[in-house]
Amino acid sequence: HPNICGIAIGLEPSFHPEANGPYGFATYVTNVSGKSQRLRLGSVNNYREKEWYKKSKTAQKSCWSLPFRESNMGKVVTCFSLPLHDKKGNFVGVLAIDVNTEAFRLKCNEIMPFKHAEVTLIDREHRFISHPDTAYLLRNVSEYQPKQWTKKDKEYISSHDKGVLQKHNGKDKSLFYFDIIQRTDWIIGIECPVSDVYSSVDKMKRNTTLIALISILMMIISFIHLFRRLQKITLS
């Protein structure tokens, strides 16, 4: 799959006693550079201390790691890991898949509920995973000065699964709608100017007012016409 840039399988030493490395057996295949490369992780680092391994082993369920920037091509990558068990249900290792987050960013850019909206993904450490401006990727939301993110905003997001924040940028006002993606603990947010959000409401109000005025005018014209007819009948 074009969005998968690496796959690893790490095993417990007890399950693979013939591991050819000081840390155990783990094989890794990557195609970040466009060419498949293989690496024996057990010979170069203690993979069992890495987040992708420890988190799945402890939780005994599939997990998503914090996104990171891989060293070869500089791509922002996240890791999906899944615990492995033998036929008796004993934990024997972890399967990990590195996923290029560029696909998430492109998908977010397709979601435009309003003309000037910005759709972002934020990880559990309040860093941008997806942002229309790639310069903000993996930077904390507190660094996003144009929208005036404050400590209070971050605390509100941390303590709520979903909500709405009102932002101020000089004279401009915007609304930030956010919701938690349960499986990843990421936050998906949609920020857009207040004028965009309420433009349809304002348009509806204008149309309603116009219809009301036209209706009143038609009633007045009908009343005048009826009055004149009654006046003619009375005079005759």
VOBA-1610 file (N, C-alpha, C; in pm, whole numbers, padded with zeros to 5 digits, always signed):
BEGIN
His+00085-00118+00000His+00000+00000+00000His+00089+00123+00000Pro+00058+00225-00083Pro+00146+00341-00094Pro+00164+00420+00035Asn+00069+00409+00127Asn+00081+00485+00252Asn+00156+00409+00361Ile+00187+00281+00336Ile+00265+00202+00432Ile+00412+00213+00394Cys+00492+00264+00486Cys+00634+00285+00455Cys+00726+00197+00538Gly+00671+00102+00612Gly+00756+00010+00687Gly+00674-00091+00765Ile+00728-00213+00778Ile+00663-00319+00855Ile+00769-00389+00939Ala+00736-00411+01066Ala+00830-00479+01156Ala+00758-00588+01234Ile+00830-00695+01264Ile+00781-00799+01355Ile+00889-00821+01460Gly+00854-00793+01584Gly+00945-00816+01695Gly+00892-00927+01784Leu+00979-01019+01823Leu+00935-01135+01901Leu+01002-01137+02039Glu+00934-01200+02133Glu+00990-01221+02265Glu+01106-01320+02254Pro+01215-01299+02330Pro+01331-01390+02323Pro+01294-01536+02352Ser+01201-01556+02444Ser+01161-01692+02479Ser+01091-01764+02364Phe+01029-01686+02274Phe+00959-01745+02161Phe+01054-01774+02045His+01163-01700+02038His+01258-01718+01930His+01399-01725+01990Pro+01434-01837+02050Pro+01562-01850+02121Pro+01685-01839+02031Glu+01669-01858+01901Glu+01784-01854+01811Glu+01802-01715+01748Ala+01757-01614+01818Ala+01768-01478+01766Ala+01914-01440+01746Asn+01945-01386+01629Asn+02083-01349+01598Asn+02108-01202+01628Gly+02098-01167+01753Gly+02122-01030+01796Gly+02118-01022+01947Pro+02185-00923+02004Pro+02191-00913+02149Pro+02058-00879+02215Tyr+01962-00825+02135Tyr+01835-00782+02194Tyr+01717-00872+02158Gly+01738-00971+02077Gly+01629-01058+02036Gly+01607-01054+01886Phe+01496-01110+01842Phe+01469-01119+01699Phe+01361-01019+01659Ala+01395-00931+01568Ala+01298-00838+01509Ala+01346-00804+01370Thr+01262-00826+01273Thr+01298-00792+01135Thr+01214-00675+01089Tyr+01274-00588+01009Tyr+01208-00465+00966Tyr+01232-00444+00817Val+01124-00417+00745Val+01133-00386+00602Val+01075-00247+00581Thr+01150-00161+00511Thr+01104-00024+00487Thr+01116+00012+00339Asn+01026+00096+00294Asn+01033+00147+00157Asn+01014+00298+00155Val+01058+00364+00262Val+01044+00509+00273Val+01110+00579+00155Ser+01225+00531+00115Ser+01300+00594+00006Ser+01254+00548-00131Gly+01151+00460-00136Gly+01104+00408-00263Gly+01170+00277-00300Lys+01265+00232-00218Lys+01333+00106-00241Lys+01328+00022-00113Ser+01288-00103-00124Ser+01278-00189-00006Ser+01414-00214+00056Gln+01419-00197+00188Gln+01540-00224+00265Gln+01505-00309+00385Arg+01594-00404+00418Arg+01570-00493+00530Arg+01674-00469+00639Leu+01624-00481+00764Leu+01712-00455+00878Leu+01676-00548+00992Arg+01777-00602+01060Arg+01755-00683+01180Arg+01760-00590+01300Leu+01643-00549+01350Leu+01639-00452+01459Leu+01705-00506+01586Gly+01694-00637+01608Gly+01749-00696+01730Gly+01899-00685+01741Ser+01965-00658+01630Ser+02110-00648+01633Ser+02158-00505+01655Val+02066-00406+01646Val+02109-00266+01658Val+02044-00190+01773Asn+01925-00233+01817Asn+01865-00164+01932Asn+01770-00257+02007Asn+01741-00217+02129Asn+01650-00294+02213Asn+01506-00256+02178Tyr+01454-00319+02075Tyr+01320-00284+02025Tyr+01212-00304+02129Arg+01237-00392+02228Arg+01134-00419+02329Arg+01113-00300+02424Glu+01202-00200+02416Glu+01187-00079+02496Glu+01125+00036+02416Lys+01098+00010+02288Lys+01039+00113+02203Lys+00888+00121+02230Glu+00831+00241+02201Glu+00690+00264+02230Glu+00600+00165+02156Trp+00629+00139+02029Trp+00542+00053+01950Trp+00532-00088+02008Tyr+00642-00133+02072Tyr+00642-00268+02129Tyr+00583-00267+02270Lys+00632-00177+02354Lys+00590-00174+02494Lys+00441-00144+02509Lys+00392-00051+02427Lys+00254-00009+02442Lys+00157-00121+02407Ser+00183-00193+02297Ser+00095-00303+02258Ser+00105-00419+02355Lys+00227-00443+02405Lys+00245-00552+02501Lys+00171-00523+02631Thr+00180-00400+02680Thr+00115-00362+02806Thr-00037-00358+02791Ala-00084-00296+02683Ala-00228-00280+02663Ala-00294-00407+02611Gln-00215-00495+02547Gln-00268-00617+02484Gln-00381-00586+02386Lys-00358-00480+02309Lys-00452-00444+02203Lys-00377-00356+02102Ser-00441-00331+01991Ser-00378-00248+01888Ser-00362-00105+01939Cys-00254-00041+01900Cys-00224+00095+01947Cys-00164+00178+01834Trp-00171+00309+01850Trp-00107+00404+01760Trp-00001+00479+01837Ser+00118+00491+01782Ser+00226+00564+01848Ser+00214+00713+01820Leu+00290+00791+01896Leu+00300+00933+01865Leu+00368+00949+01729Pro+00319+01035+01644Pro+00384+01056+01514Pro+00528+01107+01531Phe+00612+01075+01438Phe+00752+01115+01443Phe+00801+01140+01300Arg+00912+01210+01289Arg+00970+01236+01157Arg+01083+01137+01133Glu+01066+01051+01034Glu+01169+00950+01008Glu+01293+01017+00947Ser+01408+00955+00968Ser+01536+01020+00941Ser+01574+01026+00792Asn+01531+00930+00710Asn+01578+00924+00571Asn+01517+01032+00482Met+01383+01036+00475Met+01315+01127+00383Met+01245+01243+00454Gly+01248+01240+00588Gly+01185+01348+00664Gly+01034+01343+00667Lys+00976+01229+00633Lys+00830+01216+00633Lys+00778+01201+00776Val+00659+01257+00801Val+00594+01241+00930Val+00520+01108+00929Val+00558+01021+01022Val+00510+00883+01022Val+00449+00851+01158Thr+00346+00767+01159Thr+00293+00712+01282Thr+00295+00560+01272Cys+00296+00494+01385Cys+00310+00349+01386Cys+00186+00283+01446Phe+00127+00191+01371Phe+00016+00110+01420Phe+00073-00026+01461Ser+00051-00064+01586Ser+00108-00191+01636Ser-00001-00282+01690Leu+00024-00412+01677Leu-00074-00514+01713Leu-00004-00628+01786Pro-00050-00666+01906Pro+00015-00776+01978Pro-00010-00911+01910Leu+00088-00999+01914Leu+00078-01133+01856Leu+00074-01237+01967His-00004-01342+01945His-00019-01447+02046His-00007-01584+01980Asp+00037-01683+02059Asp+00044-01818+02006Asp-00093-01885+02019Lys-00100-02014+01985Lys-00230-02083+01986Lys-00291-02092+02125Lys-00207-02078+02229Lys-00257-02085+02367Lys-00293-01947+02421Gly-00274-01847+02339Gly-00308-01712+02383Gly-00195-01639+02453Asn-00075-01698+02454Asn+00039-01633+02518Asn+00097-01525+02427Phe+00135-01414+02487Phe+00196-01306+02410Phe+00333-01349+02360Val+00357-01330+02230Val+00485-01371+02172Val+00557-01258+02099Gly+00489-01147+02073Gly+00556-01039+02001Gly+00459-00935+01951Val+00509-00848+01865Val+00429-00736+01814Val+00453-00718+01664Leu+00345-00694+01592Leu+00351-00656+01452Leu+00331-00505+01445Ala+00420-00435+01376Ala+00410-00289+01367Ala+00412-00245+01221Ile+00329-00145+01191Ile+00320-00092+01055Ile+00338+00059+01061Asp+00439+00110+00991Asp+00460+00255+00982Asp+00373+00312+00870Val+00297+00415+00903Val+00204+00475+00807Val+00242+00621+00784Asn+00254+00658+00658Asn+00285+00796+00621Asn+00161+00883+00646Thr+00174+00985+00730Thr+00058+01069+00764Thr+00020+01167+00654Glu+00097+01172+00546Glu+00063+01262+00436Glu-00075+01229+00381Ala-00113+01101+00384Ala-00245+01061+00336Ala-00355+01124+00422Phe-00331+01133+00554Phe-00428+01195+00643Phe-00440+01344+00611Arg-00325+01408+00584Arg-00325+01551+00556Arg-00401+01582+00427Leu-00380+01501+00325Leu-00450+01522+00198Leu-00600+01503+00215Lys-00637+01403+00295Lys-00780+01378+00319Lys-00841+01495+00395Cys-00769+01548+00494Cys-00820+01663+00569Cys-00838+01784+00478Asn-00748+01801+00382Asn-00758+01914+00290Asn-00879+01903+00198Glu-00930+01780+00182Glu-01049+01760+00098Glu-01177+01798+00172Ile-01168+01799+00306Ile-01286+01827+00387Ile-01295+01978+00407Met-01384+02042+00337Met-01398+02187+00346Met-01545+02221+00372Pro-01590+02212+00497Pro-01730+02242+00526Pro-01766+02388+00502Phe-01663+02475+00510Phe-01683+02617+00482Phe-01569+02666+00393Lys-01592+02778+00324Lys-01498+02826+00224Lys-01358+02850+00280His-01348+02910+00399His-01219+02944+00456His-01183+02856+00575Ala-01236+02736+00580Ala-01211+02646+00693Ala-01071+02586+00687Glu-01018+02548+00803Glu-00893+02474+00815Glu-00920+02349+00896Val-00887+02233+00839Val-00907+02106+00908Val-00771+02055+00953Thr-00758+02023+01080Thr-00629+01980+01135Thr-00645+01853+01217Leu-00533+01781+01231Leu-00523+01668+01323Leu-00416+01701+01425Ile-00445+01676+01553Ile-00353+01708+01662Ile-00334+01584+01747Asp-00208+01550+01780Asp-00183+01431+01861Asp-00204+01460+02009Arg-00187+01358+02093Arg-00216+01373+02236Arg-00115+01460+02310Glu-00009+01501+02242Glu+00085+01597+02300Glu+00065+01736+02239His-00051+01754+02175His-00091+01882+02116His+00005+01929+02006Arg+00049+01834+01924Arg+00130+01867+01806Arg+00047+01842+01681Phe+00069+01925+01580Phe-00005+01909+01454Phe+00045+01787+01378Ile-00045+01693+01349Ile-00016+01580+01260Ile-00051+01620+01117Ser-00157+01696+01107Ser-00203+01745+00977Ser-00236+01892+00989His-00188+01970+00891His-00216+02114+00888His-00200+02159+00743Pro-00284+02250+00696Pro-00270+02298+00557Pro-00130+02351+00527Asp-00065+02409+00627Asp+00073+02458+00612Asp+00167+02354+00672Thr+00244+02285+00587Thr+00331+02175+00634Thr+00439+02224+00730Ala+00464+02353+00736Ala+00566+02405+00828Ala+00527+02383+00974Tyr+00396+02361+00999Tyr+00350+02342+01136Tyr+00346+02196+01179Leu+00378+02103+01091Leu+00371+01961+01126Leu+00466+01930+01240Leu+00412+01858+01340Leu+00482+01817+01463Leu+00521+01936+01552Arg+00470+02053+01523Arg+00490+02167+01611Arg+00370+02179+01704Asn+00395+02223+01827Asn+00289+02236+01926Asn+00191+02347+01884Val+00063+02326+01919Val-00038+02424+01881Val-00012+02560+01943Ser+00064+02563+02055Ser+00094+02691+02120Ser+00182+02779+02032Glu+00250+02718+01932Glu+00335+02794+01842Glu+00256+02854+01725Tyr+00131+02818+01716Tyr+00049+02864+01604Tyr-00010+03000+01639Gln+00072+03102+01638Gln+00036+03234+01687Gln-00080+03302+01615Pro-00095+03288+01484Pro-00204+03361+01418Pro-00342+03334+01476Lys-00362+03217+01534Lys-00493+03185+01590Lys-00496+03202+01742Gln-00386+03248+01800Gln-00382+03280+01943Gln-00424+03163+02031Trp-00356+03050+02018Trp-00379+02937+02108Trp-00323+02973+02246Thr-00400+02952+02349Thr-00357+02985+02484Thr-00350+02859+02570Lys-00288+02874+02686Lys-00279+02764+02781Lys-00419+02719+02823Lys-00510+02813+02837Lys-00647+02781+02875Lys-00715+02697+02767Asp-00688+02730+02640Asp-00745+02652+02529Asp-00696+02508+02535Lys-00564+02490+02556Lys-00506+02356+02562Lys-00566+02276+02678Glu-00584+02342+02792Glu-00643+02274+02907Glu-00787+02233+02879Tyr-00859+02318+02807Tyr-00998+02287+02773Tyr-01004+02165+02682Ile-00916+02162+02581Ile-00912+02050+02488Ile-00873+01921+02560Ser-00778+01931+02655Ser-00730+01813+02727Ser-00839+01752+02815Ser-00928+01835+02865Ser-01029+01788+02961Ser-01165+01760+02898His-01176+01777+02766His-01304+01752+02699His-01283+01664+02576Asp-01377+01574+02552Asp-01372+01488+02433Asp-01414+01564+02308Lys-01497+01665+02327Lys-01542+01745+02213Lys-01583+01881+02264Gly-01589+01978+02174Gly-01629+02111+02218Gly-01606+02215+02111Val-01629+02340+02150Val-01612+02454+02059Val-01537+02564+02133Leu-01436+02620+02069Leu-01361+02733+02124Leu-01378+02852+02031Gln-01391+02970+02091Gln-01397+03092+02010Gln-01260+03157+02012Lys-01206+03184+01894Lys-01072+03239+01882Lys-01080+03384+01835His-00978+03462+01873His-00971+03602+01831His-00837+03628+01765Asn-00839+03690+01651Asn-00718+03729+01581Asn-00735+03874+01534Gly-00708+03965+01626Gly-00737+04104+01597Gly-00887+04127+01594Lys-00937+04181+01482Lys-01080+04205+01468Lys-01154+04079+01422Asp-01080+03983+01370Asp-01142+03862+01318Asp-01173+03764+01430Lys-01285+03697+01417Lys-01324+03594+01511Lys-01342+03462+01436Ser-01304+03353+01501Ser-01322+03222+01439Ser-01369+03124+01544Leu-01426+03015+01498Leu-01472+02907+01587Leu-01391+02783+01558Phe-01349+02714+01665Phe-01273+02590+01652Phe-01356+02477+01710Tyr-01405+02389+01623Tyr-01481+02271+01664Tyr-01383+02153+01671Phe-01389+02076+01779Phe-01296+01962+01788Phe-01366+01840+01847Asp-01311+01725+01814Asp-01364+01598+01864Asp-01248+01499+01874Ile-01257+01407+01970Ile-01153+01307+01991Ile-01177+01187+01900Ile-01070+01139+01835Ile-01076+01013+01761Ile-01034+00905+01860Gln-01129+00826+01904Gln-01108+00736+02017Gln-00994+00637+01999Arg-00983+00576+01883Arg-00882+00472+01864Arg-00739+00525+01871Thr-00720+00651+01838Thr-00585+00707+01833Thr-00557+00810+01942Asp-00664+00860+02007Asp-00653+00972+02102Asp-00607+01100+02033Trp-00622+01107+01902Trp-00593+01230+01830Trp-00716+01320+01834Ile-00694+01445+01801Ile-00803+01543+01795Ile-00819+01588+01650Ile-00940+01582+01601Ile-00968+01641+01470Ile-01038+01774+01495Gly-00985+01878+01434Gly-01041+02011+01456Gly-01075+02080+01326Ile-01181+02159+01329Ile-01221+02240+01214Ile-01232+02384+01262Glu-01148+02470+01206Glu-01151+02612+01243Glu-01195+02695+01123Cys-01288+02786+01147Cys-01337+02869+01038Cys-01387+03002+01093Pro-01383+03107+01011Pro-01431+03239+01055Pro-01578+03234+01094Val-01612+03313+01193Val-01751+03320+01238Val-01841+03364+01122Ser-01789+03455+01039Ser-01869+03504+00926Ser-01906+03392+00830Asp-01814+03294+00811Asp-01844+03180+00724Asp-01950+03090+00785Val-01937+03068+00917Val-02030+02977+00986Val-02172+03030+00979Tyr-02186+03160+00999Tyr-02320+03217+01007Tyr-02366+03282+00877Ser-02285+03270+00773Ser-02324+03331+00645Ser-02454+03273+00593Ser-02470+03140+00606Ser-02594+03078+00558Ser-02713+03121+00643Val-02687+03139+00774Val-02794+03185+00863Val-02833+03327+00828Asp-02730+03412+00806Asp-02758+03551+00769Asp-02831+03559+00636Lys-02792+03473+00542Lys-02859+03471+00412Lys-03004+03430+00428Met-03029+03331+00515Met-03165+03285+00539Met-03248+03395+00605Lys-03182+03469+00697Lys-03252+03579+00762Lys-03291+03686+00660Arg-03195+03718+00571Arg-03223+03819+00469Arg-03337+03774+00377Asn-03332+03646+00337Asn-03437+03594+00249Asn-03572+03594+00319Thr-03571+03556+00448Thr-03696+03553+00525Thr-03753+03694+00538Thr-03665+03790+00567Thr-03709+03929+00580Thr-03765+03981+00448Leu-03696+03946+00337Leu-03741+03990+00205Leu-03877+03931+00172Ile-03893+03801+00203Ile-04023+03735+00177Ile-04133+03800+00260Ala-04098+03830+00386Ala-04198+03893+00475Ala-04238+04030+00422Leu-04139+04109+00376Leu-04168+04242+00322Leu-04254+04235+00196Ile-04219+04139+00107Ile-04297+04121-00016Ile-04441+04081+00018Ser-04455+03993+00117Ser-04588+03948+00158Ser-04671+04063+00213Ile-04606+04147+00296Ile-04676+04264+00351Ile-04717+04360+00240Leu-04624+04381+00146Leu-04653+04471+00033Leu-04770+04419-00050Met-04771+04287-00074Met-04881+04228-00151Met-05012+04241-00076Met-05009+04226+00057Met-05130+04242+00138Met-05182+04385+00130Ile-05085+04483+00133Ile-05126+04624+00125Ile-05190+04654-00010Ile-05126+04604-00118Ile-05179+04626-00254Ile-05318+04563-00267Ser-05331+04441-00214Ser-05461+04371-00221Ser-05566+04447-00141Phe-05525+04499-00025Phe-05620+04574+00059Phe-05665+04702-00011Ile-05567+04773-00072Ile-05601+04897-00144Ile-05696+04866-00260His-05665+04758-00335His-05749+04719-00448His-05890+04686-00401Leu-05899+04610-00290Leu-06029+04572-00236Leu-06105+04695-00186Phe-06032+04787-00121Phe-06095+04909-00068Phe-06155+04993-00180Arg-06081+05005-00291Arg-06129+05083-00404Arg-06253+05022-00467Arg-06256+04888-00475Arg-06373+04820-00532Arg-06495+04841-00443Leu-06474+04832-00313Leu-06584+04854-00218Leu-06634+04998-00227Gln-06537+05089-00246Gln-06572+05232-00255Gln-06658+05259-00381Lys-06623+05195-00493Lys-06699+05209-00616Lys-06841+05155-00599Ile-06852+05039-00533Ile-06984+04975-00513Ile-07070+05065-00425Thr-07010+05123-00324Thr-07083+05209-00231Thr-07135+05335-00303Leu-07051+05395-00386Leu-07087+05519-00458Leu-07192+05493-00563Ser-07193+05373-00622Ser-07291+05342-00725Ser-07427+05310-00662
//
